[in-house]
Amino acid sequence: MTLWGESLKRAPPGYDPEHPLVEDLKKKDFVGMISLTPRQVTGPKFMDDFLGACRKMDPLNRFLAKAMGVAW
């Protein structure tokens, strides 16, 4: 899984710029991606590959839903 997103240039107000997780605290959003090849998408195991990708993304989605107070 690849993660990226926009970040603030400095730590958010009220947070120590030396905090060990400051790079995560500076994130404005999270984008996660798992790539599938054209062969995977058109192949007979597509649903297995797709569901495997969904399972890999589940911990991030669960964490973000919990942080926002949304059921997952």
mmCIF file of the N, C-alpha and C atoms, coordinates in Angstrom:
data_MODEL
# 
_entry.id   MODEL 
# 
loop_
_atom_site.group_PDB 
_atom_site.id 
_atom_site.type_symbol 
_atom_site.label_atom_id 
_atom_site.label_alt_id 
_atom_site.label_comp_id 
_atom_site.label_asym_id 
_atom_site.label_entity_id 
_atom_site.label_seq_id 
_atom_site.pdbx_PDB_ins_code 
_atom_site.Cartn_x 
_atom_site.Cartn_y 
_atom_site.Cartn_z 
_atom_site.occupancy 
_atom_site.B_iso_or_equiv 
_atom_site.pdbx_formal_charge 
_atom_site.auth_seq_id 
_atom_site.auth_comp_id 
_atom_site.auth_asym_id 
_atom_site.auth_atom_id 
_atom_site.pdbx_PDB_model_num 
ATOM 1   N N  . MET A 1 1  ? 0.851   -1.166  0.000   1.00 0.00 ? 1  MET A N  1 
ATOM 2   C CA . MET A 1 1  ? 0.000   0.000   0.000   1.00 0.00 ? 1  MET A CA 1 
ATOM 3   C C  . MET A 1 1  ? 0.900   1.234   0.000   1.00 0.00 ? 1  MET A C  1 
ATOM 4   N N  . THR A 1 2  ? 0.542   2.189   -0.807  1.00 0.00 ? 2  THR A N  1 
ATOM 5   C CA . THR A 1 2  ? 1.242   3.455   -0.877  1.00 0.00 ? 2  THR A CA 1 
ATOM 6   C C  . THR A 1 2  ? 0.363   4.523   -0.242  1.00 0.00 ? 2  THR A C  1 
ATOM 7   N N  . LEU A 1 3  ? 0.948   5.344   0.632   1.00 0.00 ? 3  LEU A N  1 
ATOM 8   C CA . LEU A 1 3  ? 0.229   6.442   1.273   1.00 0.00 ? 3  LEU A CA 1 
ATOM 9   C C  . LEU A 1 3  ? 0.873   7.760   0.891   1.00 0.00 ? 3  LEU A C  1 
ATOM 10  N N  . TRP A 1 4  ? 0.045   8.753   0.645   1.00 0.00 ? 4  TRP A N  1 
ATOM 11  C CA . TRP A 1 4  ? 0.545   10.103  0.433   1.00 0.00 ? 4  TRP A CA 1 
ATOM 12  C C  . TRP A 1 4  ? -0.572  11.074  0.741   1.00 0.00 ? 4  TRP A C  1 
ATOM 13  N N  . GLY A 1 5  ? -0.288  12.341  0.643   1.00 0.00 ? 5  GLY A N  1 
ATOM 14  C CA . GLY A 1 5  ? -1.288  13.375  0.896   1.00 0.00 ? 5  GLY A CA 1 
ATOM 15  C C  . GLY A 1 5  ? -0.604  14.708  1.105   1.00 0.00 ? 5  GLY A C  1 
ATOM 16  N N  . GLU A 1 6  ? -1.403  15.763  1.153   1.00 0.00 ? 6  GLU A N  1 
ATOM 17  C CA . GLU A 1 6  ? -0.857  17.099  1.382   1.00 0.00 ? 6  GLU A CA 1 
ATOM 18  C C  . GLU A 1 6  ? -0.472  17.251  2.847   1.00 0.00 ? 6  GLU A C  1 
ATOM 19  N N  . SER A 1 7  ? 0.543   18.079  3.086   1.00 0.00 ? 7  SER A N  1 
ATOM 20  C CA . SER A 1 7  ? 1.009   18.317  4.449   1.00 0.00 ? 7  SER A CA 1 
ATOM 21  C C  . SER A 1 7  ? 1.188   19.807  4.702   1.00 0.00 ? 7  SER A C  1 
ATOM 22  N N  . LEU A 1 8  ? 1.028   20.163  5.964   1.00 0.00 ? 8  LEU A N  1 
ATOM 23  C CA . LEU A 1 8  ? 1.371   21.515  6.391   1.00 0.00 ? 8  LEU A CA 1 
ATOM 24  C C  . LEU A 1 8  ? 2.887   21.658  6.355   1.00 0.00 ? 8  LEU A C  1 
ATOM 25  N N  . LYS A 1 9  ? 3.361   22.876  6.249   1.00 0.00 ? 9  LYS A N  1 
ATOM 26  C CA . LYS A 1 9  ? 4.816   23.106  6.257   1.00 0.00 ? 9  LYS A CA 1 
ATOM 27  C C  . LYS A 1 9  ? 5.376   23.048  7.678   1.00 0.00 ? 9  LYS A C  1 
ATOM 28  N N  . ARG A 1 10 ? 4.545   23.418  8.666   1.00 0.00 ? 10 ARG A N  1 
ATOM 29  C CA . ARG A 1 10 ? 4.967   23.418  10.074  1.00 0.00 ? 10 ARG A CA 1 
ATOM 30  C C  . ARG A 1 10 ? 3.983   22.573  10.878  1.00 0.00 ? 10 ARG A C  1 
ATOM 31  N N  . ALA A 1 11 ? 4.397   22.265  12.093  1.00 0.00 ? 11 ALA A N  1 
ATOM 32  C CA . ALA A 1 11 ? 3.505   21.533  13.003  1.00 0.00 ? 11 ALA A CA 1 
ATOM 33  C C  . ALA A 1 11 ? 2.258   22.375  13.258  1.00 0.00 ? 11 ALA A C  1 
ATOM 34  N N  . PRO A 1 12 ? 1.112   21.744  13.442  1.00 0.00 ? 12 PRO A N  1 
ATOM 35  C CA . PRO A 1 12 ? -0.100  22.502  13.749  1.00 0.00 ? 12 PRO A CA 1 
ATOM 36  C C  . PRO A 1 12 ? 0.068   23.289  15.050  1.00 0.00 ? 12 PRO A C  1 
ATOM 37  N N  . PRO A 1 13 ? -0.629  24.418  15.177  1.00 0.00 ? 13 PRO A N  1 
ATOM 38  C CA . PRO A 1 13 ? -0.538  25.198  16.413  1.00 0.00 ? 13 PRO A CA 1 
ATOM 39  C C  . PRO A 1 13 ? -0.828  24.332  17.633  1.00 0.00 ? 13 PRO A C  1 
ATOM 40  N N  . GLY A 1 14 ? -0.008  24.502  18.658  1.00 0.00 ? 14 GLY A N  1 
ATOM 41  C CA . GLY A 1 14 ? -0.194  23.754  19.898  1.00 0.00 ? 14 GLY A CA 1 
ATOM 42  C C  . GLY A 1 14 ? 0.559   22.439  19.949  1.00 0.00 ? 14 GLY A C  1 
ATOM 43  N N  . TYR A 1 15 ? 1.209   22.053  18.843  1.00 0.00 ? 15 TYR A N  1 
ATOM 44  C CA . TYR A 1 15 ? 1.970   20.802  18.814  1.00 0.00 ? 15 TYR A CA 1 
ATOM 45  C C  . TYR A 1 15 ? 3.456   21.089  18.736  1.00 0.00 ? 15 TYR A C  1 
ATOM 46  N N  . ASP A 1 16 ? 4.220   20.339  19.484  1.00 0.00 ? 16 ASP A N  1 
ATOM 47  C CA . ASP A 1 16 ? 5.668   20.480  19.512  1.00 0.00 ? 16 ASP A CA 1 
ATOM 48  C C  . ASP A 1 16 ? 6.258   20.109  18.157  1.00 0.00 ? 16 ASP A C  1 
ATOM 49  N N  . PRO A 1 17 ? 7.006   21.023  17.534  1.00 0.00 ? 17 PRO A N  1 
ATOM 50  C CA . PRO A 1 17 ? 7.621   20.703  16.243  1.00 0.00 ? 17 PRO A CA 1 
ATOM 51  C C  . PRO A 1 17 ? 8.619   19.539  16.319  1.00 0.00 ? 17 PRO A C  1 
ATOM 52  N N  . GLU A 1 18 ? 9.043   19.188  17.533  1.00 0.00 ? 18 GLU A N  1 
ATOM 53  C CA . GLU A 1 18 ? 9.976   18.071  17.721  1.00 0.00 ? 18 GLU A CA 1 
ATOM 54  C C  . GLU A 1 18 ? 9.253   16.767  18.074  1.00 0.00 ? 18 GLU A C  1 
ATOM 55  N N  . HIS A 1 19 ? 7.932   16.776  18.055  1.00 0.00 ? 19 HIS A N  1 
ATOM 56  C CA . HIS A 1 19 ? 7.170   15.571  18.379  1.00 0.00 ? 19 HIS A CA 1 
ATOM 57  C C  . HIS A 1 19 ? 7.611   14.442  17.446  1.00 0.00 ? 19 HIS A C  1 
ATOM 58  N N  . PRO A 1 20 ? 7.772   13.210  17.951  1.00 0.00 ? 20 PRO A N  1 
ATOM 59  C CA . PRO A 1 20 ? 8.255   12.115  17.096  1.00 0.00 ? 20 PRO A CA 1 
ATOM 60  C C  . PRO A 1 20 ? 7.317   11.781  15.930  1.00 0.00 ? 20 PRO A C  1 
ATOM 61  N N  . LEU A 1 21 ? 6.057   12.156  16.025  1.00 0.00 ? 21 LEU A N  1 
ATOM 62  C CA . LEU A 1 21 ? 5.106   11.884  14.943  1.00 0.00 ? 21 LEU A CA 1 
ATOM 63  C C  . LEU A 1 21 ? 4.675   13.163  14.233  1.00 0.00 ? 21 LEU A C  1 
ATOM 64  N N  . VAL A 1 22 ? 5.551   14.180  14.272  1.00 0.00 ? 22 VAL A N  1 
ATOM 65  C CA . VAL A 1 22 ? 5.166   15.479  13.709  1.00 0.00 ? 22 VAL A CA 1 
ATOM 66  C C  . VAL A 1 22 ? 4.815   15.389  12.225  1.00 0.00 ? 22 VAL A C  1 
ATOM 67  N N  . GLU A 1 23 ? 5.472   14.524  11.478  1.00 0.00 ? 23 GLU A N  1 
ATOM 68  C CA . GLU A 1 23 ? 5.158   14.410  10.046  1.00 0.00 ? 23 GLU A CA 1 
ATOM 69  C C  . GLU A 1 23 ? 3.728   13.914  9.843   1.00 0.00 ? 23 GLU A C  1 
ATOM 70  N N  . ASP A 1 24 ? 3.272   13.016  10.702  1.00 0.00 ? 24 ASP A N  1 
ATOM 71  C CA . ASP A 1 24 ? 1.885   12.549  10.627  1.00 0.00 ? 24 ASP A CA 1 
ATOM 72  C C  . ASP A 1 24 ? 0.924   13.642  11.083  1.00 0.00 ? 24 ASP A C  1 
ATOM 73  N N  . LEU A 1 25 ? 1.307   14.400  12.109  1.00 0.00 ? 25 LEU A N  1 
ATOM 74  C CA . LEU A 1 25 ? 0.456   15.478  12.603  1.00 0.00 ? 25 LEU A CA 1 
ATOM 75  C C  . LEU A 1 25 ? 0.290   16.589  11.565  1.00 0.00 ? 25 LEU A C  1 
ATOM 76  N N  . LYS A 1 26 ? 1.260   16.747  10.680  1.00 0.00 ? 26 LYS A N  1 
ATOM 77  C CA . LYS A 1 26 ? 1.204   17.786  9.657   1.00 0.00 ? 26 LYS A CA 1 
ATOM 78  C C  . LYS A 1 26 ? 0.328   17.397  8.463   1.00 0.00 ? 26 LYS A C  1 
ATOM 79  N N  . LYS A 1 27 ? -0.070  16.146  8.382   1.00 0.00 ? 27 LYS A N  1 
ATOM 80  C CA . LYS A 1 27 ? -0.881  15.684  7.239   1.00 0.00 ? 27 LYS A CA 1 
ATOM 81  C C  . LYS A 1 27 ? -2.229  16.390  7.219   1.00 0.00 ? 27 LYS A C  1 
ATOM 82  N N  . LYS A 1 28 ? -2.609  16.868  6.049   1.00 0.00 ? 28 LYS A N  1 
ATOM 83  C CA . LYS A 1 28 ? -3.926  17.481  5.855   1.00 0.00 ? 28 LYS A CA 1 
ATOM 84  C C  . LYS A 1 28 ? -4.926  16.450  5.342   1.00 0.00 ? 28 LYS A C  1 
ATOM 85  N N  . ASP A 1 29 ? -4.436  15.401  4.713   1.00 0.00 ? 29 ASP A N  1 
ATOM 86  C CA . ASP A 1 29 ? -5.289  14.333  4.218   1.00 0.00 ? 29 ASP A CA 1 
ATOM 87  C C  . ASP A 1 29 ? -4.449  13.078  4.033   1.00 0.00 ? 29 ASP A C  1 
ATOM 88  N N  . PHE A 1 30 ? -5.121  11.967  3.853   1.00 0.00 ? 30 PHE A N  1 
ATOM 89  C CA . PHE A 1 30 ? -4.459  10.690  3.613   1.00 0.00 ? 30 PHE A CA 1 
ATOM 90  C C  . PHE A 1 30 ? -5.045  10.083  2.345   1.00 0.00 ? 30 PHE A C  1 
ATOM 91  N N  . VAL A 1 31 ? -4.179  9.658   1.466   1.00 0.00 ? 31 VAL A N  1 
ATOM 92  C CA . VAL A 1 31 ? -4.604  8.953   0.259   1.00 0.00 ? 31 VAL A CA 1 
ATOM 93  C C  . VAL A 1 31 ? -3.855  7.627   0.254   1.00 0.00 ? 31 VAL A C  1 
ATOM 94  N N  . GLY A 1 32 ? -4.588  6.547   0.151   1.00 0.00 ? 32 GLY A N  1 
ATOM 95  C CA . GLY A 1 32 ? -3.980  5.225   0.101   1.00 0.00 ? 32 GLY A CA 1 
ATOM 96  C C  . GLY A 1 32 ? -4.294  4.562   -1.224  1.00 0.00 ? 32 GLY A C  1 
ATOM 97  N N  . MET A 1 33 ? -3.322  3.817   -1.750  1.00 0.00 ? 33 MET A N  1 
ATOM 98  C CA . MET A 1 33 ? -3.536  3.183   -3.046  1.00 0.00 ? 33 MET A CA 1 
ATOM 99  C C  . MET A 1 33 ? -2.821  1.839   -3.100  1.00 0.00 ? 33 MET A C  1 
ATOM 100 N N  . ILE A 1 34 ? -3.479  0.895   -3.706  1.00 0.00 ? 34 ILE A N  1 
ATOM 101 C CA . ILE A 1 34 ? -2.871  -0.390  -4.033  1.00 0.00 ? 34 ILE A CA 1 
ATOM 102 C C  . ILE A 1 34 ? -3.078  -0.576  -5.529  1.00 0.00 ? 34 ILE A C  1 
ATOM 103 N N  . SER A 1 35 ? -1.996  -0.762  -6.239  1.00 0.00 ? 35 SER A N  1 
ATOM 104 C CA . SER A 1 35 ? -2.083  -0.894  -7.699  1.00 0.00 ? 35 SER A CA 1 
ATOM 105 C C  . SER A 1 35 ? -2.365  -2.332  -8.110  1.00 0.00 ? 35 SER A C  1 
ATOM 106 N N  . LEU A 1 36 ? -3.214  -2.462  -9.102  1.00 0.00 ? 36 LEU A N  1 
ATOM 107 C CA . LEU A 1 36 ? -3.452  -3.752  -9.743  1.00 0.00 ? 36 LEU A CA 1 
ATOM 108 C C  . LEU A 1 36 ? -3.035  -3.603  -11.205 1.00 0.00 ? 36 LEU A C  1 
ATOM 109 N N  . THR A 1 37 ? -2.408  -4.620  -11.721 1.00 0.00 ? 37 THR A N  1 
ATOM 110 C CA . THR A 1 37 ? -1.972  -4.584  -13.119 1.00 0.00 ? 37 THR A CA 1 
ATOM 111 C C  . THR A 1 37 ? -3.172  -4.821  -14.044 1.00 0.00 ? 37 THR A C  1 
ATOM 112 N N  . PRO A 1 38 ? -3.047  -4.425  -15.311 1.00 0.00 ? 38 PRO A N  1 
ATOM 113 C CA . PRO A 1 38 ? -4.124  -4.736  -16.266 1.00 0.00 ? 38 PRO A CA 1 
ATOM 114 C C  . PRO A 1 38 ? -4.433  -6.239  -16.314 1.00 0.00 ? 38 PRO A C  1 
ATOM 115 N N  . ARG A 1 39 ? -3.393  -7.043  -16.204 1.00 0.00 ? 39 ARG A N  1 
ATOM 116 C CA . ARG A 1 39 ? -3.606  -8.502  -16.209 1.00 0.00 ? 39 ARG A CA 1 
ATOM 117 C C  . ARG A 1 39 ? -4.432  -8.951  -15.010 1.00 0.00 ? 39 ARG A C  1 
ATOM 118 N N  . GLN A 1 40 ? -4.174  -8.365  -13.852 1.00 0.00 ? 40 GLN A N  1 
ATOM 119 C CA . GLN A 1 40 ? -4.962  -8.713  -12.665 1.00 0.00 ? 40 GLN A CA 1 
ATOM 120 C C  . GLN A 1 40 ? -6.421  -8.282  -12.834 1.00 0.00 ? 40 GLN A C  1 
ATOM 121 N N  . VAL A 1 41 ? -6.631  -7.089  -13.358 1.00 0.00 ? 41 VAL A N  1 
ATOM 122 C CA . VAL A 1 41 ? -7.985  -6.551  -13.498 1.00 0.00 ? 41 VAL A CA 1 
ATOM 123 C C  . VAL A 1 41 ? -8.815  -7.349  -14.491 1.00 0.00 ? 41 VAL A C  1 
ATOM 124 N N  . THR A 1 42 ? -8.170  -7.864  -15.517 1.00 0.00 ? 42 THR A N  1 
ATOM 125 C CA . THR A 1 42 ? -8.911  -8.611  -16.542 1.00 0.00 ? 42 THR A CA 1 
ATOM 126 C C  . THR A 1 42 ? -8.805  -10.125 -16.366 1.00 0.00 ? 42 THR A C  1 
ATOM 127 N N  . GLY A 1 43 ? -8.067  -10.553 -15.346 1.00 0.00 ? 43 GLY A N  1 
ATOM 128 C CA . GLY A 1 43 ? -7.841  -11.983 -15.156 1.00 0.00 ? 43 GLY A CA 1 
ATOM 129 C C  . GLY A 1 43 ? -8.931  -12.664 -14.353 1.00 0.00 ? 43 GLY A C  1 
ATOM 130 N N  . PRO A 1 44 ? -8.879  -13.973 -14.312 1.00 0.00 ? 44 PRO A N  1 
ATOM 131 C CA . PRO A 1 44 ? -9.897  -14.763 -13.619 1.00 0.00 ? 44 PRO A CA 1 
ATOM 132 C C  . PRO A 1 44 ? -9.848  -14.615 -12.090 1.00 0.00 ? 44 PRO A C  1 
ATOM 133 N N  . LYS A 1 45 ? -8.720  -14.133 -11.549 1.00 0.00 ? 45 LYS A N  1 
ATOM 134 C CA . LYS A 1 45 ? -8.594  -13.971 -10.099 1.00 0.00 ? 45 LYS A CA 1 
ATOM 135 C C  . LYS A 1 45 ? -8.833  -12.534 -9.662  1.00 0.00 ? 45 LYS A C  1 
ATOM 136 N N  . PHE A 1 46 ? -9.466  -11.724 -10.534 1.00 0.00 ? 46 PHE A N  1 
ATOM 137 C CA . PHE A 1 46 ? -9.655  -10.308 -10.203 1.00 0.00 ? 46 PHE A CA 1 
ATOM 138 C C  . PHE A 1 46 ? -10.334 -10.119 -8.852  1.00 0.00 ? 46 PHE A C  1 
ATOM 139 N N  . MET A 1 47 ? -11.436 -10.824 -8.613  1.00 0.00 ? 47 MET A N  1 
ATOM 140 C CA . MET A 1 47 ? -12.161 -10.610 -7.357  1.00 0.00 ? 47 MET A CA 1 
ATOM 141 C C  . MET A 1 47 ? -11.291 -10.959 -6.163  1.00 0.00 ? 47 MET A C  1 
ATOM 142 N N  . ASP A 1 48 ? -10.493 -12.016 -6.247  1.00 0.00 ? 48 ASP A N  1 
ATOM 143 C CA . ASP A 1 48 ? -9.577  -12.366 -5.155  1.00 0.00 ? 48 ASP A CA 1 
ATOM 144 C C  . ASP A 1 48 ? -8.547  -11.260 -4.939  1.00 0.00 ? 48 ASP A C  1 
ATOM 145 N N  . ASP A 1 49 ? -7.970  -10.755 -6.048  1.00 0.00 ? 49 ASP A N  1 
ATOM 146 C CA . ASP A 1 49 ? -6.976  -9.686  -5.945  1.00 0.00 ? 49 ASP A CA 1 
ATOM 147 C C  . ASP A 1 49 ? -7.597  -8.412  -5.381  1.00 0.00 ? 49 ASP A C  1 
ATOM 148 N N  . PHE A 1 50 ? -8.803  -8.080  -5.840  1.00 0.00 ? 50 PHE A N  1 
ATOM 149 C CA . PHE A 1 50 ? -9.489  -6.885  -5.371  1.00 0.00 ? 50 PHE A CA 1 
ATOM 150 C C  . PHE A 1 50 ? -9.804  -6.979  -3.886  1.00 0.00 ? 50 PHE A C  1 
ATOM 151 N N  . LEU A 1 51 ? -10.350 -8.120  -3.455  1.00 0.00 ? 51 LEU A N  1 
ATOM 152 C CA . LEU A 1 51 ? -10.669 -8.297  -2.047  1.00 0.00 ? 51 LEU A CA 1 
ATOM 153 C C  . LEU A 1 51 ? -9.407  -8.292  -1.181  1.00 0.00 ? 51 LEU A C  1 
ATOM 154 N N  . GLY A 1 52 ? -8.311  -8.832  -1.704  1.00 0.00 ? 52 GLY A N  1 
ATOM 155 C CA . GLY A 1 52 ? -7.037  -8.777  -0.980  1.00 0.00 ? 52 GLY A CA 1 
ATOM 156 C C  . GLY A 1 52 ? -6.578  -7.340  -0.781  1.00 0.00 ? 52 GLY A C  1 
ATOM 157 N N  . ALA A 1 53 ? -6.742  -6.518  -1.812  1.00 0.00 ? 53 ALA A N  1 
ATOM 158 C CA . ALA A 1 53 ? -6.378  -5.101  -1.709  1.00 0.00 ? 53 ALA A CA 1 
ATOM 159 C C  . ALA A 1 53 ? -7.266  -4.407  -0.676  1.00 0.00 ? 53 ALA A C  1 
ATOM 160 N N  . CYS A 1 54 ? -8.556  -4.728  -0.687  1.00 0.00 ? 54 CYS A N  1 
ATOM 161 C CA . CYS A 1 54 ? -9.483  -4.139  0.287   1.00 0.00 ? 54 CYS A CA 1 
ATOM 162 C C  . CYS A 1 54 ? -9.080  -4.521  1.709   1.00 0.00 ? 54 CYS A C  1 
ATOM 163 N N  . ARG A 1 55 ? -8.685  -5.763  1.904   1.00 0.00 ? 55 ARG A N  1 
ATOM 164 C CA . ARG A 1 55 ? -8.259  -6.213  3.242   1.00 0.00 ? 55 ARG A CA 1 
ATOM 165 C C  . ARG A 1 55 ? -7.020  -5.462  3.705   1.00 0.00 ? 55 ARG A C  1 
ATOM 166 N N  . LYS A 1 56 ? -6.091  -5.193  2.789   1.00 0.00 ? 56 LYS A N  1 
ATOM 167 C CA . LYS A 1 56 ? -4.886  -4.443  3.157   1.00 0.00 ? 56 LYS A CA 1 
ATOM 168 C C  . LYS A 1 56 ? -5.219  -3.007  3.549   1.00 0.00 ? 56 LYS A C  1 
ATOM 169 N N  . MET A 1 57 ? -6.246  -2.431  2.936   1.00 0.00 ? 57 MET A N  1 
ATOM 170 C CA . MET A 1 57 ? -6.634  -1.049  3.223   1.00 0.00 ? 57 MET A CA 1 
ATOM 171 C C  . MET A 1 57 ? -7.501  -0.941  4.477   1.00 0.00 ? 57 MET A C  1 
ATOM 172 N N  . ASP A 1 58 ? -8.057  -2.052  4.930   1.00 0.00 ? 58 ASP A N  1 
ATOM 173 C CA . ASP A 1 58 ? -9.000  -2.024  6.043   1.00 0.00 ? 58 ASP A CA 1 
ATOM 174 C C  . ASP A 1 58 ? -8.449  -1.363  7.307   1.00 0.00 ? 58 ASP A C  1 
ATOM 175 N N  . PRO A 1 59 ? -7.220  -1.664  7.747   1.00 0.00 ? 59 PRO A N  1 
ATOM 176 C CA . PRO A 1 59 ? -6.746  -1.019  8.980   1.00 0.00 ? 59 PRO A CA 1 
ATOM 177 C C  . PRO A 1 59 ? -6.719  0.514   8.883   1.00 0.00 ? 59 PRO A C  1 
ATOM 178 N N  . LEU A 1 60 ? -6.300  1.047   7.751   1.00 0.00 ? 60 LEU A N  1 
ATOM 179 C CA . LEU A 1 60 ? -6.287  2.501   7.590   1.00 0.00 ? 60 LEU A CA 1 
ATOM 180 C C  . LEU A 1 60 ? -7.715  3.052   7.609   1.00 0.00 ? 60 LEU A C  1 
ATOM 181 N N  . ASN A 1 61 ? -8.611  2.427   6.861   1.00 0.00 ? 61 ASN A N  1 
ATOM 182 C CA . ASN A 1 61 ? -9.993  2.891   6.829   1.00 0.00 ? 61 ASN A CA 1 
ATOM 183 C C  . ASN A 1 61 ? -10.650 2.798   8.204   1.00 0.00 ? 61 ASN A C  1 
ATOM 184 N N  . ARG A 1 62 ? -10.373 1.724   8.925   1.00 0.00 ? 62 ARG A N  1 
ATOM 185 C CA . ARG A 1 62 ? -10.927 1.551   10.273  1.00 0.00 ? 62 ARG A CA 1 
ATOM 186 C C  . ARG A 1 62 ? -10.410 2.653   11.202  1.00 0.00 ? 62 ARG A C  1 
ATOM 187 N N  . PHE A 1 63 ? -9.104  2.922   11.144  1.00 0.00 ? 63 PHE A N  1 
ATOM 188 C CA . PHE A 1 63 ? -8.505  3.965   11.980  1.00 0.00 ? 63 PHE A CA 1 
ATOM 189 C C  . PHE A 1 63 ? -9.121  5.331   11.676  1.00 0.00 ? 63 PHE A C  1 
ATOM 190 N N  . LEU A 1 64 ? -9.229  5.672   10.385  1.00 0.00 ? 64 LEU A N  1 
ATOM 191 C CA . LEU A 1 64 ? -9.771  6.978   10.010  1.00 0.00 ? 64 LEU A CA 1 
ATOM 192 C C  . LEU A 1 64 ? -11.243 7.096   10.407  1.00 0.00 ? 64 LEU A C  1 
ATOM 193 N N  . ALA A 1 65 ? -12.016 6.033   10.233  1.00 0.00 ? 65 ALA A N  1 
ATOM 194 C CA . ALA A 1 65 ? -13.423 6.071   10.625  1.00 0.00 ? 65 ALA A CA 1 
ATOM 195 C C  . ALA A 1 65 ? -13.548 6.276   12.134  1.00 0.00 ? 65 ALA A C  1 
ATOM 196 N N  . LYS A 1 66 ? -12.733 5.579   12.905  1.00 0.00 ? 66 LYS A N  1 
ATOM 197 C CA . LYS A 1 66 ? -12.765 5.734   14.357  1.00 0.00 ? 66 LYS A CA 1 
ATOM 198 C C  . LYS A 1 66 ? -12.380 7.155   14.762  1.00 0.00 ? 66 LYS A C  1 
ATOM 199 N N  . ALA A 1 67 ? -11.358 7.714   14.102  1.00 0.00 ? 67 ALA A N  1 
ATOM 200 C CA . ALA A 1 67 ? -10.915 9.072   14.415  1.00 0.00 ? 67 ALA A CA 1 
ATOM 201 C C  . ALA A 1 67 ? -12.020 10.095  14.132  1.00 0.00 ? 67 ALA A C  1 
ATOM 202 N N  . MET A 1 68 ? -12.874 9.798   13.157  1.00 0.00 ? 68 MET A N  1 
ATOM 203 C CA . MET A 1 68 ? -13.951 10.719  12.813  1.00 0.00 ? 68 MET A CA 1 
ATOM 204 C C  . MET A 1 68 ? -15.256 10.368  13.514  1.00 0.00 ? 68 MET A C  1 
ATOM 205 N N  . GLY A 1 69 ? -15.267 9.294   14.306  1.00 0.00 ? 69 GLY A N  1 
ATOM 206 C CA . GLY A 1 69 ? -16.464 8.892   15.024  1.00 0.00 ? 69 GLY A CA 1 
ATOM 207 C C  . GLY A 1 69 ? -17.529 8.279   14.133  1.00 0.00 ? 69 GLY A C  1 
ATOM 208 N N  . VAL A 1 70 ? -17.068 7.628   13.052  1.00 0.00 ? 70 VAL A N  1 
ATOM 209 C CA . VAL A 1 70 ? -17.978 7.005   12.085  1.00 0.00 ? 70 VAL A CA 1 
ATOM 210 C C  . VAL A 1 70 ? -17.877 5.485   12.229  1.00 0.00 ? 70 VAL A C  1 
ATOM 211 N N  . ALA A 1 71 ? -19.012 4.818   12.167  1.00 0.00 ? 71 ALA A N  1 
ATOM 212 C CA . ALA A 1 71 ? -19.007 3.352   12.259  1.00 0.00 ? 71 ALA A CA 1 
ATOM 213 C C  . ALA A 1 71 ? -18.298 2.751   11.046  1.00 0.00 ? 71 ALA A C  1 
ATOM 214 N N  . TRP A 1 72 ? -17.536 1.692   11.274  1.00 0.00 ? 72 TRP A N  1 
ATOM 215 C CA . TRP A 1 72 ? -16.859 0.999   10.164  1.00 0.00 ? 72 TRP A CA 1 
ATOM 216 C C  . TRP A 1 72 ? -17.132 -0.473  10.259  1.00 0.00 ? 72 TRP A C  1 
# 
